[in-house]
Amino acid sequence: MAGGGGEQGENPVAINVVPMVDVIFCLCVFFMCSFKFKQLEGKFDSWLPKGKGTGGPSDSMIIEEIRVALYWDPSTQRTIRKMRHNTIIDDNQLESLITEAYADFKRMSKPDTPVIVDAEAAVPWDEVVKILNISKRQQITKFEFALGAAPGAQIPAVRPKPDEPK
Protein backbone atom coordinates (compact mmCIF):
# COMPACT_ATOMS: atom_id res chain seq x y z
CA MET A 1 0.00 0.00 0.00
CA ALA A 2 1.10 3.47 -0.77
CA GLY A 3 1.73 5.83 2.15
CA GLY A 4 1.71 3.03 4.68
CA GLY A 5 3.83 2.61 7.80
CA GLY A 6 7.57 2.10 7.80
CA GLU A 7 8.31 -1.59 7.85
CA GLN A 8 11.87 -2.89 7.72
CA GLY A 9 11.18 -4.94 4.67
CA GLU A 10 10.30 -1.94 2.51
CA ASN A 11 13.76 -0.26 2.89
CA PRO A 12 16.28 -2.97 2.01
CA VAL A 13 19.34 -0.62 1.92
CA ALA A 14 20.39 1.10 5.15
CA ILE A 15 22.57 4.18 4.53
CA ASN A 16 25.17 5.00 7.14
CA VAL A 17 25.67 8.81 7.07
CA VAL A 18 28.63 8.98 9.47
CA PRO A 19 31.30 8.43 6.75
CA MET A 20 29.57 11.00 4.53
CA VAL A 21 29.69 13.61 7.35
CA ASP A 22 33.39 12.79 7.89
CA VAL A 23 34.17 13.35 4.20
CA ILE A 24 32.25 16.65 4.14
CA PHE A 25 34.06 17.80 7.30
CA CYS A 26 37.46 16.95 5.75
CA LEU A 27 36.55 18.86 2.58
CA CYS A 28 35.52 21.90 4.63
CA VAL A 29 38.82 21.83 6.55
CA PHE A 30 40.77 21.44 3.29
CA PHE A 31 39.07 24.41 1.62
CA MET A 32 39.44 26.62 4.70
CA CYS A 33 43.17 25.85 4.92
CA SER A 34 43.81 26.41 1.22
CA PHE A 35 41.90 29.73 1.09
CA LYS A 36 44.13 32.74 0.36
CA PHE A 37 43.17 35.95 2.14
CA LYS A 38 43.40 39.18 0.16
CA GLN A 39 46.08 41.56 1.36
CA LEU A 40 45.00 45.04 2.34
CA GLU A 41 45.88 47.51 -0.40
CA GLY A 42 47.50 50.81 0.44
CA LYS A 43 48.34 49.84 4.01
CA PHE A 44 50.79 52.13 5.76
CA ASP A 45 51.83 52.69 9.35
CA SER A 46 50.83 55.97 10.94
CA TRP A 47 50.61 57.27 14.47
CA LEU A 48 49.25 60.36 16.10
CA PRO A 49 52.10 62.36 17.59
CA LYS A 50 52.55 62.20 21.36
CA GLY A 51 53.37 65.31 23.34
CA LYS A 52 52.60 67.71 20.49
CA GLY A 53 49.83 70.24 20.44
CA THR A 54 49.33 70.38 24.20
CA GLY A 55 50.54 73.95 24.57
CA GLY A 56 50.46 77.07 22.49
CA PRO A 57 53.24 77.84 20.05
CA SER A 58 56.18 79.84 21.33
CA ASP A 59 57.26 82.94 19.47
CA SER A 60 60.87 81.79 19.13
CA MET A 61 60.04 78.33 17.82
CA ILE A 62 61.12 77.57 14.26
CA ILE A 63 58.60 75.50 12.38
CA GLU A 64 60.16 72.16 11.53
CA GLU A 65 57.35 70.49 9.66
CA ILE A 66 55.72 70.25 6.30
CA ARG A 67 52.04 70.86 7.06
CA VAL A 68 49.25 70.58 4.51
CA ALA A 69 45.87 71.84 5.71
CA LEU A 70 42.67 70.57 4.11
CA TYR A 71 39.36 72.37 4.51
CA TRP A 72 35.95 71.45 3.07
CA ASP A 73 33.98 74.24 1.41
CA PRO A 74 30.30 73.23 1.56
CA SER A 75 29.20 75.98 -0.82
CA THR A 76 31.38 74.75 -3.70
CA GLN A 77 31.58 71.10 -2.56
CA ARG A 78 35.37 71.20 -2.98
CA THR A 79 38.42 70.73 -0.82
CA ILE A 80 40.61 73.75 -0.16
CA ARG A 81 44.28 72.81 0.28
CA LYS A 82 46.76 75.15 1.94
CA MET A 83 50.46 74.89 2.65
CA ARG A 84 52.09 77.72 4.57
CA HIS A 85 50.33 80.81 3.19
CA ASN A 86 49.65 79.34 -0.24
CA THR A 87 46.28 78.14 -1.43
CA ILE A 88 47.04 75.16 -3.65
CA ILE A 89 45.21 74.94 -6.94
CA ASP A 90 46.33 71.60 -8.38
CA ASP A 91 48.38 68.50 -7.55
CA ASN A 92 51.44 69.69 -9.48
CA GLN A 93 51.68 72.86 -7.39
CA LEU A 94 51.30 70.81 -4.20
CA GLU A 95 53.99 68.39 -5.33
CA SER A 96 56.42 71.21 -6.13
CA LEU A 97 55.80 72.89 -2.74
CA ILE A 98 56.33 69.63 -0.84
CA THR A 99 59.45 68.90 -2.90
CA GLU A 100 60.92 72.35 -2.20
CA ALA A 101 60.14 72.17 1.51
CA TYR A 102 61.60 68.68 1.86
CA ALA A 103 64.73 69.69 -0.05
CA ASP A 104 65.17 72.64 2.34
CA PHE A 105 64.93 70.35 5.37
CA LYS A 106 67.38 67.88 3.81
CA ARG A 107 69.86 70.75 3.31
CA MET A 108 69.46 71.59 7.01
CA SER A 109 70.30 67.91 7.84
CA LYS A 110 66.73 67.16 8.93
CA PRO A 111 65.56 64.42 6.54
CA ASP A 112 63.19 63.02 9.21
CA THR A 113 60.92 66.04 8.98
CA PRO A 114 57.34 64.75 8.83
CA VAL A 115 54.58 65.66 6.43
CA ILE A 116 51.65 66.59 8.64
CA VAL A 117 48.17 66.29 7.18
CA ASP A 118 45.75 68.59 8.97
CA ALA A 119 42.30 67.77 7.60
CA GLU A 120 38.81 68.62 8.74
CA ALA A 121 36.44 65.72 9.36
CA ALA A 122 34.35 66.61 6.29
CA VAL A 123 37.29 66.30 3.85
CA PRO A 124 37.04 63.20 1.61
CA TRP A 125 39.69 60.56 2.25
CA ASP A 126 40.91 60.56 -1.35
CA GLU A 127 42.28 64.09 -0.78
CA VAL A 128 44.29 62.85 2.20
CA VAL A 129 45.57 59.87 0.21
CA LYS A 130 46.68 62.19 -2.63
CA ILE A 131 48.96 64.02 -0.20
CA LEU A 132 50.40 60.74 1.08
CA ASN A 133 51.01 59.52 -2.48
CA ILE A 134 52.76 62.76 -3.46
CA SER A 135 54.92 62.52 -0.34
CA LYS A 136 55.79 58.88 -1.04
CA ARG A 137 56.94 59.82 -4.55
CA GLN A 138 59.40 62.24 -2.91
CA GLN A 139 60.72 59.40 -0.67
CA ILE A 140 59.26 61.00 2.45
CA THR A 141 58.63 58.22 4.92
CA LYS A 142 57.39 60.04 8.00
CA PHE A 143 53.73 61.09 8.14
CA GLU A 144 51.64 62.51 10.93
CA PHE A 145 47.97 63.37 11.16
CA ALA A 146 46.96 66.46 13.09
CA LEU A 147 44.07 65.89 15.42
CA GLY A 148 41.64 68.75 15.01
CA ALA A 149 38.52 69.62 16.94
CA ALA A 150 35.66 67.16 17.06
CA PRO A 151 33.01 67.61 14.35
CA GLY A 152 30.57 70.33 15.34
CA ALA A 153 32.79 71.71 18.12
CA GLN A 154 33.15 75.46 18.51
CA ILE A 155 36.70 76.62 17.82
CA PRO A 156 37.66 79.95 19.41
CA ALA A 157 38.77 82.60 16.92
CA VAL A 158 41.64 83.82 19.12
CA ARG A 159 43.32 81.81 21.83
CA PRO A 160 44.35 83.75 24.92
CA LYS A 161 48.06 83.84 25.65
CA PRO A 162 49.18 81.86 28.71
CA ASP A 163 49.96 85.02 30.74
CA GLU A 164 46.61 86.70 29.97
CA PRO A 165 43.56 86.08 32.17
CA LYS A 166 40.83 84.05 30.52
Secondary structure, 3 states (H helix, E strand, C coil): CCCCCCCHHHCCCCCCCHHHHHHHHHHHHHHHHHCCCCCCCCCCCCECCCCCCCCCCCCCCCCCCEEEEEEEECCCCEEEEEECCEEECCHHHHHHHHHHHHHHHHHCCCCCCCEEEEECCCCCHHHHHHHHHHHHHCCCCCEEECCCCCCCCCCCCCCCCCCCCC
